[in-house]
Amino acid sequence: MNSVSPRTAVIAGASSGIGLALARLLASRGYRLVLLARRRELLEQIAEELPVEVVLKVMDVGDANAPEAFSELLDQQQAVDQIYLSAGTGHLNPGLDWALEDETFRVNALGFAGMAAAAYRYFERQGHGHLVGITSIAALLGSPEAPAYNASKACASRYLDGLRMRAKAAKLPVYVTDILPGFVDTAMMKRRSLLGGQSGKGRRADCLGGG
């Protein structure tokens, strides 16, 4: 009998897009999963389809208390091997409506950094682990119609750089990967009209498709 425990992966933004695809992929490889998103009903539907042990947590990374709640959730796990941060939001905002800009920075920059810091501290205490942030190719340049989105992704990407350098300086086997997708054909991308169509104030999504 194989007594080796399955590896555990945590995915923030698991209810749609890249986060959902990651959940399905890791489940196919036998991982135990801890899935986070804002929408409980979607999380429950996903858990029912996955053939592995799944822990669900409703969480909005834009909430001020999310990093603390995330730390508590991580400490409740026996061990975590990988943490994926895929939650985010974005709007085409040619009118520079500050409410939309503020939400984008709050989720994609402050929220992301808070979650990444909590993940890194967990791995630092554990002594090993792999943190993967899903940012965007948008981090590499500005945007006239979505300035907050691109700027917030640049912030997230640079924050991951800092954590990576921190682990290297400490000579810890904690690995930090920044994935910068381009356009991905997800429901959020269609709502945001980055693939064409009307400009919009689409609903928040739990997982960006990149771009």
C-alpha positions as CSV (number, residue, x, y, z in Angstrom):
1,M,0.0,0.0,0.0
2,N,1.3,3.4,-0.9
3,S,1.4,5.6,2.2
4,V,3.0,8.6,0.6
5,S,0.6,11.6,0.9
6,P,-0.3,13.4,-2.3
7,R,1.2,16.7,-3.1
8,T,-0.9,19.7,-2.2
9,A,-1.4,22.8,-4.5
10,V,-3.3,26.0,-3.6
11,I,-5.0,28.0,-6.3
12,A,-6.4,31.5,-5.8
13,G,-8.8,32.4,-8.5
14,A,-9.8,28.8,-9.2
15,S,-13.4,29.2,-10.4
16,S,-12.7,30.2,-14.0
17,G,-10.1,30.8,-16.7
18,I,-6.5,29.8,-16.1
19,G,-7.1,29.0,-12.4
20,L,-9.8,26.5,-13.3
21,A,-7.6,25.0,-16.0
22,L,-4.8,24.6,-13.5
23,A,-7.2,22.9,-11.0
24,R,-8.2,20.3,-13.6
25,L,-4.6,19.7,-14.7
26,L,-3.2,19.3,-11.2
27,A,-6.1,17.0,-10.3
28,S,-5.3,14.8,-13.3
29,R,-1.8,14.5,-11.8
30,G,-3.1,13.4,-8.4
31,Y,-2.6,16.6,-6.4
32,R,-4.7,17.4,-3.3
33,L,-6.2,20.8,-4.0
34,V,-7.1,23.9,-2.0
35,L,-9.2,26.1,-4.2
36,L,-10.1,29.8,-3.5
37,A,-12.5,32.1,-5.3
38,R,-15.3,34.6,-4.6
39,R,-18.1,32.4,-5.9
40,R,-19.0,29.5,-3.7
41,E,-21.4,27.9,-6.2
42,L,-18.7,27.7,-8.8
43,L,-16.2,26.2,-6.4
44,E,-18.7,23.6,-5.4
45,Q,-19.4,22.6,-9.0
46,I,-15.7,22.3,-9.7
47,A,-15.0,20.2,-6.6
48,E,-17.7,17.7,-7.7
49,E,-16.0,17.1,-11.0
50,L,-12.5,16.7,-9.7
51,P,-11.4,13.1,-8.7
52,V,-9.2,14.2,-5.8
53,E,-9.5,15.6,-2.3
54,V,-10.5,19.3,-2.5
55,V,-10.7,22.0,0.2
56,L,-12.8,25.0,-0.7
57,K,-12.4,28.6,0.6
58,V,-14.5,31.6,-0.4
59,M,-12.2,34.6,-0.5
60,D,-11.9,37.9,-2.3
61,V,-8.3,38.9,-2.7
62,G,-9.4,42.6,-2.8
63,D,-10.6,42.4,0.8
64,A,-8.2,44.0,3.4
65,N,-8.3,40.9,5.6
66,A,-7.6,38.5,2.7
67,P,-3.9,38.1,3.4
68,E,-4.5,37.2,7.1
69,A,-7.3,34.8,6.2
70,F,-5.0,33.2,3.6
71,S,-2.2,32.8,6.1
72,E,-4.6,31.0,8.5
73,L,-5.8,28.7,5.7
74,L,-2.3,27.8,4.8
75,D,-1.4,27.1,8.4
76,Q,-4.3,24.7,8.6
77,Q,-2.7,22.5,5.9
78,Q,-0.3,19.7,6.7
79,A,2.0,20.8,4.0
80,V,1.7,22.8,0.7
81,D,4.0,22.2,-2.2
82,Q,2.7,24.8,-4.7
83,I,0.7,28.0,-4.5
84,Y,-0.8,29.6,-7.6
85,L,-2.1,33.2,-7.6
86,S,-4.4,33.6,-10.5
87,A,-7.1,35.9,-9.2
88,G,-7.6,39.4,-10.6
89,T,-9.8,41.9,-12.3
90,G,-9.6,44.4,-15.2
91,H,-11.6,46.9,-17.1
92,L,-11.2,48.9,-20.3
93,N,-11.5,52.4,-18.9
94,P,-11.0,55.0,-21.6
95,G,-12.8,57.6,-19.4
96,L,-10.5,56.9,-16.5
97,D,-13.4,56.3,-14.1
98,W,-11.5,56.2,-10.8
99,A,-13.8,53.7,-9.2
100,L,-12.7,51.2,-11.8
101,E,-9.0,52.2,-11.6
102,D,-9.2,51.9,-7.8
103,E,-10.7,48.5,-7.9
104,T,-8.1,47.3,-10.3
105,F,-5.2,48.5,-8.2
106,R,-6.8,47.2,-5.0
107,V,-7.2,43.7,-6.4
108,N,-4.3,43.2,-8.8
109,A,-1.6,45.2,-6.9
110,L,-2.4,45.4,-3.2
111,G,-4.5,42.2,-3.1
112,F,-2.0,40.2,-5.1
113,A,1.0,41.5,-3.1
114,G,-0.8,40.6,0.2
115,M,-1.5,37.1,-1.0
116,A,2.0,36.7,-2.4
117,A,3.6,37.9,0.9
118,A,1.5,35.4,2.9
119,A,2.4,32.6,0.6
120,Y,6.1,33.5,0.8
121,R,6.1,33.7,4.6
122,Y,4.4,30.3,4.7
123,F,7.1,28.7,2.5
124,E,9.8,30.5,4.5
125,R,8.5,28.9,7.7
126,Q,8.1,25.5,6.0
127,G,11.5,25.7,4.4
128,H,10.6,25.0,0.8
129,G,7.9,25.5,-1.8
130,H,7.0,27.0,-5.2
131,L,5.0,30.2,-5.6
132,V,3.6,30.8,-9.0
133,G,2.0,34.2,-9.9
134,I,-0.1,34.6,-13.1
135,T,0.5,38.2,-14.1
136,S,0.3,39.3,-17.7
137,I,2.2,40.4,-20.8
138,A,0.5,43.7,-20.1
139,A,3.1,44.2,-17.3
140,L,5.7,45.1,-19.9
141,L,4.1,48.3,-21.2
142,G,1.4,50.8,-20.6
143,S,-2.1,51.0,-22.0
144,P,-4.1,54.1,-23.1
145,E,-7.4,52.4,-22.4
146,A,-6.6,50.2,-19.4
147,P,-3.8,52.1,-17.6
148,A,-4.5,50.7,-14.2
149,Y,-4.6,47.1,-15.4
150,N,-1.2,47.2,-17.1
151,A,0.3,49.2,-14.2
152,S,-1.1,46.8,-11.6
153,K,0.2,43.8,-13.5
154,A,3.7,45.5,-13.6
155,C,3.4,45.9,-9.8
156,A,2.6,42.3,-9.3
157,S,5.4,41.2,-11.5
158,R,8.0,43.3,-9.8
159,Y,6.8,42.1,-6.4
160,L,7.4,38.5,-7.4
161,D,10.9,39.6,-8.6
162,G,11.5,40.9,-5.1
163,L,10.4,37.7,-3.4
164,R,12.5,35.7,-5.8
165,M,15.6,37.8,-4.9
166,R,14.7,37.5,-1.2
167,A,14.7,33.7,-1.4
168,K,18.0,33.7,-3.3
169,A,19.7,35.9,-0.8
170,A,18.5,33.6,2.0
171,K,19.6,30.6,0.1
172,L,16.2,29.0,0.6
173,P,14.7,26.3,-1.7
174,V,11.7,28.6,-2.2
175,Y,11.0,29.1,-5.9
176,V,9.1,32.0,-7.4
177,T,7.7,31.9,-10.9
178,D,6.1,34.8,-12.8
179,I,3.9,33.6,-15.7
180,L,3.0,36.4,-18.2
181,P,0.2,35.2,-20.5
182,G,-0.9,37.0,-23.5
183,F,-4.5,37.1,-24.6
184,V,-6.4,33.9,-23.5
185,D,-9.8,33.1,-24.8
186,T,-11.8,33.2,-21.5
187,A,-15.2,34.6,-20.5
188,M,-13.5,37.5,-18.8
189,M,-11.6,38.5,-21.9
190,K,-14.8,38.5,-23.9
191,R,-16.5,40.7,-21.2
192,R,-13.6,43.1,-21.2
193,S,-13.6,43.2,-25.0
194,L,-9.9,43.0,-25.3
195,L,-10.5,40.6,-28.1
196,G,-12.9,43.1,-29.8
197,G,-16.4,44.4,-29.2
198,Q,-17.8,47.0,-26.8
199,S,-15.8,48.6,-24.1
200,G,-17.2,47.6,-20.8
201,K,-17.5,47.6,-17.0
202,G,-17.7,43.9,-16.9
203,R,-18.3,42.0,-13.6
204,R,-15.3,41.0,-11.5
205,A,-13.8,37.7,-12.5
206,D,-11.9,35.4,-10.2
207,C,-9.2,34.5,-12.8
208,L,-7.8,36.6,-15.5
209,G,-7.0,35.2,-18.9
210,G,-3.9,37.3,-19.4
211,G,-3.4,40.2,-21.7
